[in-house]
């Protein structure tokens, strides 16, 4: 005859056995992929200015990107894009062009390191730059120091390869990116 304690122990054992056999969920985007989209919120503190916006970032290839930042109710929106021919900023109905998307982000008073963030948002260091980093026990990048920036990461679960929160700070700029969704098929890639 089984005792209630023995039955409870058997139930716990079976739950542990089943969970040990379960495979982790497939990530929505491969962290090594050069084609992806993220959506979320971004906060920027630069000198005495504080900005926040929703962000929709489509990385169409290593050379093609389109980023839309929009304020509350769509007010004050900007679009940054770049491809092989250069970079473009659309703000307030005006279009500006430059060689660098980082330069245009600064002109729009969003001095974010877009080229570096392309790697950092996916929990990866820039391969060509010196780095100092720390990886957690799940193999996820937890902290990174690169190009004068200190970046820290948070992940939804240990199984997620891609972060859902990134905080980055340089000498005079701080930004926080909260990612609500990752997709492997960017929607903003057509001009």
N, C-alpha and C positions, 0 to 999 in steps of 0.2 A: 504494500500500500504506500502511495506517494504522500509525502508531507507537503504542505503549502510552500515551505521554504525550498524544498527540492524542485518543485514545479517552477517557482520563480527563478531559481538558478538556471534551470533548463531554458526558460524563455529568454533570459538575458544572454545566455550562451548562443542561442539560435539567432538573436538579433545581431550580435557581434559577428557571428559567422557570415550572415547574409551581407552585412555592411562591408566586411572585409573583401568579399567577392565582387562588390559593385565597382564598376569602372567610373572614373571621374567624368563629368560632363565635358563634351567637346567645346572648346572655346569658340566664341563667335568670330574671332579673327586670329589668324596665326601671327604671333608677335614678330616673325621674320618677314612677313609679307610686305611688299612695297605698295600694295593697293588696299586701302581701307577707308573707313569713315567713322568719325566719332561725333557724338552730340552731347552737349552738356552745358555747364555754366562756367564762366571764367571771371575771376576777380583780379584786378591789377591795382597795386599801390606803387606810385611812381612819384618820388619827391613828396610834394604836398597834395597830390591828386589821387583820388580813389575812383576807380571805374569798375563797372560790372556789366556783363552781357551774357546772352546765350551764344553758344558757339556751335557751328556746324562746319566741320573740317572734312573735306574730301581729298584724300591723297590718291591721285589718279595713276601716278607712276613716280619714279624717282625724280623726274624733272617737272611734273605737272601737279599743281595743287590749287585748290580753291577753298578759301575760308570766309565764312560769313559770320560777322559779329553783329548782334542787334541788341539794343537796349530794351527797357520796358516798353511793351506794346509796339515793338518794332521801331521805336524812335531812335534816331542817331545811328542807324545801321551803316556798316561799311563792308565792303567785299575786297579781299586781297586775293590775287591769283598770280601764278607764275607758270611759265613753261619755257621751252628752249629759246624763245624770242625775247624773254625778259619778264618783268613783273608789272602788275597793274593794280591800281587802287581805285575803287569807285566809292565816293563819299559825297553825300549831299548833291547828287546829280552830276558831279564833276569827276572826270577821269584823269589820273596821273599815271605816268610810266617811269620806270627806273630799271636799272640792271638787277637790283637786289630787293627781294620781298621784305627783308629786315629793314631796309631804308624806308620803304613805303609804310611799314607798320609804325615806325617812329614819326613819320610825317603826319600820320593819322592820330598821333598822341596815344598809341598803343605800342610802346617800345618793348615788344616781346621778341625773343630770339627765335623766329619762325623756323629757320633752317635747323637749328639745334633741337627745337621742340619736336620736329618730325621724328627724331630718334627717341628723345626723352619721354614723350607721351606713351610710348609702347614699352617703357621700362628697359630701354637699351641705351648704352652710351654711344656717343659719336665715335665711330671706329678710328678715325684719323687723329683724334685729340687725346692728350694725356688725361688720365682719370684716376680718381680714388673712389672706390665704391665698397658697399657692403651688401652681401646677398644673404637672405634669410634661409632657414632650414628647408624651405620648399623650392629653393633655387630661384626665387624672385628677387630682383634688384630692390633693395630696401632704402638705400641711401647712395647718392652719387655726388661727387664734387667734380665739376668739369667747366672749363672756360670761365672761371670766376663765379660760377653759380653753385649753390648748395641745393640739391633736389632730394626730396623724400617722397616715398610712395606708400600707398595703401591699396590693398586688393580686397575684392568682395569676399573671396574664399581662398583657401590654399590652392585650389584647383585652377583658379583663373590665372592665365599667363599675363594678361593685360591689367594694368592698374585701373582703379575707379576714382582715385584721388591722387593728385600730384601737387606738391607745394614746392616752389622754387624761389630762391632769394639770391640777389646779387648785392653789390655795394649800395645801390640806390633804388632797386626795384624788387618788388615781391609780387608773385602771382600764385593763385590757387586755381586749379582746374578740377572740377568735379564732373566726371564722365558718367552720363546716364545710359549711354548706349554705344556699343561697338558694332559695326557691320563690315562684312567683307566685300560688299558691292557699293562703291561710292556713287551717290546719286547726283552730285554736282559736277561731274566730269565733262559734260558737254557744254560748250561755250554759250 
